[in-house]
Amino acid sequence: MNDIFVEIQSKIKDKILFDYDMGNATWFRTGGKAKGFAVINNLADLKTIVGYSTKIKYSIIGVGSNLLVRDKGYNGLIIKLGKNFNKIKINKNILSVGAGVLDLNLAKFALKNSIKDFEFFTGIPGTIGGAVKMNAGCYGYQTSDNLNRILLLNSKREVQYIYLKDLNLKYRSSSIEKNSIILQADFNFEYSSYDEILKKNIYIKSKRKETQPIKEKTSGSTFKNPPDSYAAELIEKAGCKGMQVGDATVSYKHSNFIINNGNASASDIENLGKKVINRVKEVHGIELEWEIKILGK
């Protein structure tokens, strides 16, 4: 495996870091090591890496806000998109956003330019690539609402536009294949009053601060909301608030958040999640699904 990574390194400009501690790259601040980790700044390097997809595993991450890497690590290459995928441009009636742009920075850009209906991105930790792939949303809005198309590098190393109707975006899911890499998202947009947009931004920020443990080592919503239900409500009614495994705890502030209260291992967090799933199923007959992405064996 290392020989293949060395071969890839000889063909790309960006540097691969070997045996990289993924606790440094995730909001949980815990987890195992990745065989390789690289911040990739150009399309040519991405194409080279994708060309090795039959020989290595690779996974794209944003800021690690929705990620848990198991303690035994990830036997592959973790890719983070760099500066060339971190740009926002207005092209006539289309807002073109690089996949590496922070959701919060898109909300800030929209506010600065009096563009409405992007306020909800203030409440989503992560990047636009991840937001598209899981159709992220909050406060009654979701990424697909204004999405026009995405620019994608597929597993055959082809760069192509895919329009919204072909993405099959549903609640926290899409039909984008695992080995494809989102490069850019193009959104339809409309202008509005700066003050109205600012008011919505402030409301979402204050609501998030009031209801979520945002200053803790956590990874956002742990579980998807089941149809016609809220995961947090089911978890709370099942008596899971404050439940612990090691230093991993179900938040008292928002029961759909698991917190690393100190030195929780990835196993502590995953096992606590499994306990919550089992308890909710026993009490409500509903099986929760992870919203957090879990990597490794």
C-alpha positions as CSV (number, residue, x, y, z in Angstrom):
1,M,0.0,0.0,0.0
2,N,2.8,2.5,0.9
3,D,4.5,1.8,-2.4
4,I,1.3,2.9,-4.2
5,F,1.1,6.0,-2.1
6,V,4.7,6.8,-2.9
7,E,4.0,6.3,-6.6
8,I,1.0,8.6,-6.4
9,Q,3.1,11.2,-4.5
10,S,5.6,11.2,-7.4
11,K,2.8,12.1,-9.8
12,I,1.1,14.9,-7.9
13,K,2.1,18.4,-6.7
14,D,0.3,18.3,-3.4
15,K,1.9,16.5,-0.4
16,I,0.6,13.3,1.1
17,L,1.0,13.0,4.9
18,F,1.5,9.4,5.9
19,D,-0.2,7.8,9.1
20,Y,-2.1,11.0,9.7
21,D,-3.9,11.3,13.0
22,M,-7.5,11.9,12.0
23,G,-8.3,13.3,15.5
24,N,-6.6,16.4,14.2
25,A,-9.1,16.7,11.4
26,T,-12.4,15.9,13.0
27,W,-14.6,17.9,15.3
28,F,-14.8,15.0,17.7
29,R,-11.0,15.3,18.1
30,T,-10.6,11.5,18.3
31,G,-10.2,8.5,16.1
32,G,-7.5,6.5,14.3
33,K,-4.9,7.3,11.7
34,A,-5.4,7.5,7.9
35,K,-2.8,5.7,5.8
36,G,-2.6,9.0,3.9
37,F,-4.0,12.5,4.1
38,A,-3.7,15.2,1.5
39,V,-5.1,18.7,0.9
40,I,-5.5,18.7,-2.9
41,N,-5.5,22.1,-4.6
42,N,-5.9,21.3,-8.3
43,L,-8.0,19.1,-10.6
44,A,-5.0,17.4,-12.2
45,D,-4.0,15.9,-8.9
46,L,-7.5,14.8,-8.2
47,K,-7.7,13.0,-11.6
48,T,-4.4,11.3,-10.9
49,I,-5.7,10.0,-7.5
50,V,-9.0,8.8,-9.0
51,G,-7.0,6.9,-11.6
52,Y,-5.8,4.7,-8.7
53,S,-9.3,3.9,-7.5
54,T,-8.9,0.1,-8.2
55,K,-5.7,0.0,-6.0
56,I,-6.5,2.3,-3.1
57,K,-9.5,3.5,-1.1
58,Y,-10.1,7.2,-0.9
59,S,-12.6,9.4,0.8
60,I,-13.3,13.2,0.5
61,I,-13.9,15.2,3.7
62,G,-14.7,18.8,4.4
63,V,-13.8,20.2,7.8
64,G,-14.5,16.9,9.6
65,S,-17.6,18.3,11.1
66,N,-19.7,15.2,10.4
67,L,-17.1,12.5,10.6
68,L,-15.9,9.7,12.9
69,V,-12.8,7.7,12.0
70,R,-12.7,4.4,13.9
71,D,-9.8,3.8,16.3
72,K,-8.1,1.3,14.0
73,G,-7.9,4.0,11.3
74,Y,-8.7,4.2,7.6
75,N,-6.6,2.1,5.3
76,G,-6.7,4.6,2.4
77,L,-6.3,8.2,1.4
78,I,-8.3,11.0,3.0
79,I,-8.6,14.0,0.6
80,K,-9.5,17.5,1.6
81,L,-10.2,20.0,-1.1
82,G,-7.9,23.0,-1.0
83,K,-7.8,26.7,-2.1
84,N,-8.7,26.2,-5.8
85,F,-12.0,24.7,-4.7
86,N,-12.7,27.4,-2.2
87,K,-14.1,30.2,-4.4
88,I,-17.5,31.8,-4.9
89,K,-18.5,33.7,-8.1
90,I,-21.6,35.3,-9.4
91,N,-22.2,34.5,-13.1
92,K,-25.3,36.4,-14.2
93,N,-28.2,34.6,-12.4
94,I,-26.0,31.7,-11.1
95,L,-24.0,31.5,-7.9
96,S,-21.0,29.2,-8.5
97,V,-19.6,27.8,-5.3
98,G,-16.5,25.6,-4.9
99,A,-17.1,22.4,-3.1
100,G,-14.5,23.3,-0.4
101,V,-16.3,26.5,0.6
102,L,-17.5,26.5,4.2
103,D,-21.3,26.6,4.4
104,L,-21.0,29.6,6.8
105,N,-18.8,31.5,4.3
106,L,-21.5,31.0,1.6
107,A,-24.1,32.5,4.0
108,K,-21.7,35.4,4.6
109,F,-21.2,35.9,0.9
110,A,-24.9,35.8,0.2
111,L,-25.5,38.4,3.0
112,K,-22.8,40.7,1.7
113,N,-24.4,40.6,-1.8
114,S,-28.0,40.8,-0.6
115,I,-28.8,37.3,-1.9
116,K,-31.7,35.6,-0.1
117,D,-32.5,32.0,0.9
118,F,-28.9,31.0,1.8
119,E,-29.3,32.1,5.4
120,F,-29.8,28.5,6.6
121,F,-26.2,27.7,5.7
122,T,-25.3,29.7,8.8
123,G,-26.6,26.8,10.9
124,I,-24.8,24.0,9.1
125,P,-21.2,23.2,9.9
126,G,-19.2,21.8,7.0
127,T,-18.5,22.5,3.3
128,I,-20.7,22.9,0.2
129,G,-19.5,19.6,-1.3
130,G,-20.8,17.7,1.8
131,A,-23.9,19.8,1.9
132,V,-24.8,18.8,-1.6
133,K,-24.0,15.1,-1.2
134,M,-26.2,14.7,1.9
135,N,-28.7,17.4,0.9
136,A,-28.0,19.2,4.2
137,G,-30.6,21.5,5.7
138,C,-32.1,23.1,8.7
139,Y,-34.9,25.5,9.8
140,G,-37.1,24.4,6.9
141,Y,-34.6,24.8,4.1
142,Q,-32.3,22.3,2.4
143,T,-29.5,22.5,-0.2
144,S,-31.6,21.2,-3.1
145,D,-34.0,24.2,-2.8
146,N,-31.9,26.5,-4.9
147,L,-29.5,24.0,-6.5
148,N,-29.3,24.1,-10.3
149,R,-26.4,21.7,-11.1
150,I,-23.1,20.4,-9.8
151,L,-19.7,19.9,-11.5
152,L,-18.4,16.4,-10.8
153,L,-15.3,14.4,-11.3
154,N,-16.5,10.8,-11.8
155,S,-14.8,7.5,-11.2
156,K,-13.8,7.4,-14.9
157,R,-11.9,10.7,-14.4
158,E,-14.5,12.6,-16.5
159,V,-15.6,16.1,-15.5
160,Q,-19.3,16.6,-16.1
161,Y,-22.2,18.8,-15.1
162,I,-25.1,17.0,-13.5
163,Y,-28.4,18.8,-13.1
164,L,-30.6,18.7,-10.1
165,K,-33.3,16.4,-11.6
166,D,-30.6,13.7,-12.0
167,L,-29.1,13.9,-8.5
168,N,-32.1,12.3,-6.7
169,L,-31.6,14.5,-3.7
170,K,-33.8,13.4,-0.8
171,Y,-33.6,14.0,2.9
172,R,-29.9,13.6,3.8
173,S,-29.1,11.5,0.7
174,S,-28.3,11.6,-3.0
175,S,-27.5,9.3,-5.8
176,I,-24.0,10.6,-6.3
177,E,-21.7,7.6,-6.5
178,K,-19.2,7.0,-3.7
179,N,-16.0,7.5,-5.7
180,S,-17.2,10.7,-7.5
181,I,-15.9,14.0,-6.3
182,I,-18.0,17.2,-6.2
183,L,-16.0,20.1,-7.5
184,Q,-18.6,22.9,-7.6
185,A,-22.2,23.6,-7.0
186,D,-24.2,26.1,-9.1
187,F,-27.2,27.7,-7.4
188,N,-30.1,29.8,-8.7
189,F,-30.6,32.9,-6.7
190,E,-32.6,36.1,-6.1
191,Y,-31.7,39.4,-4.5
192,S,-33.5,40.8,-1.5
193,S,-33.2,43.3,1.3
194,Y,-29.9,43.2,3.2
195,D,-31.6,43.9,6.5
196,E,-34.1,41.1,6.0
197,I,-31.3,38.6,5.2
198,L,-29.2,39.8,8.2
199,K,-32.2,39.4,10.5
200,K,-32.6,35.7,9.4
201,N,-28.9,35.1,9.9
202,I,-28.9,36.5,13.4
203,Y,-32.0,34.5,14.3
204,I,-30.4,31.2,13.1
205,K,-27.1,31.9,14.8
206,S,-28.8,32.7,18.1
207,K,-31.2,29.7,17.8
208,R,-28.3,27.4,17.2
209,K,-26.3,28.8,20.1
210,E,-29.3,28.5,22.4
211,T,-30.3,24.9,21.5
212,Q,-27.0,23.2,20.4
213,P,-23.8,22.4,22.3
214,I,-21.7,24.2,19.7
215,K,-18.7,24.9,22.0
216,E,-18.3,21.2,22.7
217,K,-16.3,18.5,20.9
218,T,-19.2,17.2,18.9
219,S,-20.1,16.4,15.3
220,G,-23.5,18.0,14.7
221,S,-26.7,15.9,14.5
222,T,-25.8,12.3,15.2
223,F,-28.9,10.7,13.7
224,K,-31.2,11.4,10.8
225,N,-34.8,12.4,11.6
226,P,-37.1,9.4,10.8
227,P,-40.1,10.2,8.6
228,D,-42.7,12.4,10.5
229,S,-40.5,12.3,13.7
230,Y,-37.6,14.1,15.3
231,A,-34.6,12.1,16.4
232,A,-33.9,14.4,19.3
233,E,-37.5,14.0,20.6
234,L,-37.4,10.2,20.3
235,I,-34.0,10.0,22.0
236,E,-35.1,12.3,24.9
237,K,-38.4,10.4,25.4
238,A,-36.4,7.1,25.5
239,G,-34.5,8.5,28.5
240,C,-31.1,8.7,26.7
241,K,-30.1,12.3,27.7
242,G,-26.9,12.1,29.6
243,M,-26.2,8.4,28.7
244,Q,-22.5,7.7,28.7
245,V,-19.9,5.3,27.3
246,G,-16.4,6.3,28.5
247,D,-16.1,10.0,27.9
248,A,-18.8,10.0,25.3
249,T,-22.1,11.5,26.4
250,V,-25.5,12.3,24.9
251,S,-25.8,16.0,25.3
252,Y,-28.2,17.4,27.9
253,K,-28.7,20.5,25.7
254,H,-29.7,18.7,22.5
255,S,-30.2,14.9,22.7
256,N,-29.3,14.3,19.0
257,F,-25.7,15.4,19.8
258,I,-23.1,13.1,21.1
259,I,-20.2,14.9,22.9
260,N,-16.6,14.0,23.5
261,N,-16.4,15.1,27.1
262,G,-12.7,14.5,27.4
263,N,-10.7,11.6,26.0
264,A,-13.5,9.6,24.4
265,S,-12.3,7.1,21.8
266,A,-14.1,6.6,18.5
267,S,-15.3,3.3,19.8
268,D,-16.9,5.0,22.9
269,I,-18.8,7.4,20.6
270,E,-19.9,4.7,18.2
271,N,-20.9,2.3,21.0
272,L,-22.9,5.1,22.7
273,G,-24.6,5.7,19.4
274,K,-25.5,2.0,19.1
275,K,-26.9,2.1,22.7
276,V,-29.1,5.0,21.7
277,I,-30.3,3.2,18.6
278,N,-31.2,0.1,20.6
279,R,-33.0,2.1,23.3
280,V,-35.0,4.1,20.9
281,K,-36.0,1.0,19.0
282,E,-37.1,-0.7,22.2
283,V,-39.2,2.2,23.4
284,H,-40.6,3.6,20.1
285,G,-40.1,0.7,17.6
286,I,-38.2,3.1,15.3
287,E,-34.6,2.4,14.2
288,L,-32.5,5.5,13.9
289,E,-30.0,5.9,11.1
290,W,-26.6,7.5,11.6
291,E,-26.2,11.0,10.0
292,I,-22.5,11.0,11.0
293,K,-20.2,9.5,8.4
294,I,-18.2,6.6,9.9
295,L,-14.9,5.5,8.2
296,G,-12.6,2.6,8.9
297,K,-12.9,-1.0,10.1
